[in-house]
Amino acid sequence: MFAANFDVAGIRLPDGAPAARWIRRDGPFNGVLPFRYLGADDLAGPSHTGRPAAHSWYEPSPL
């Protein structure tokens, strides 16, 4: 079982656009996501909870 408090606003594409429109999953998942990790920006500011956050940068990639 995987459980997380995941703020999709912190996931960015290379052009800086939020990737939230790309991320959706209902039900169980066994597989890989079609993204390649590029790095993180720790100057993103506070999250929705007010705690420090980072934006993670990804680019779409073929499976």
DAUR-V390339 format. One record per pair of residues at least 12 apart in sequence whose ideal C-beta (glycine too) atoms are under 8 Angstrom apart, sorted by sequence separation. I is the first residue (numbers start at 1). J is the second residue. If there is no record, write none. Layout:
I/J, I/J
This chain:
8/20, 11/23, 42/54, 22/35, 41/54, 40/54, 41/55, 8/23, 40/55, 19/35, 40/56, 41/57, 39/56, 40/57, 39/57, 37/56, 38/57, 37/57, 38/58, 37/58, 38/59, 36/58, 35/58, 36/59, 14/38, 35/59, 36/60, 35/60, 36/61, 34/60, 35/61, 34/61, 34/62, 12/41, 34/63, 32/63, 10/44, 10/47, 22/60, 9/48, 19/58, 7/47, 7/48, 10/53, 12/55, 14/57, 10/54, 11/55, 12/56, 13/57, 10/55, 11/56, 12/57, 13/58, 14/59, 7/53, 10/56, 12/58, 13/59, 11/58, 13/60
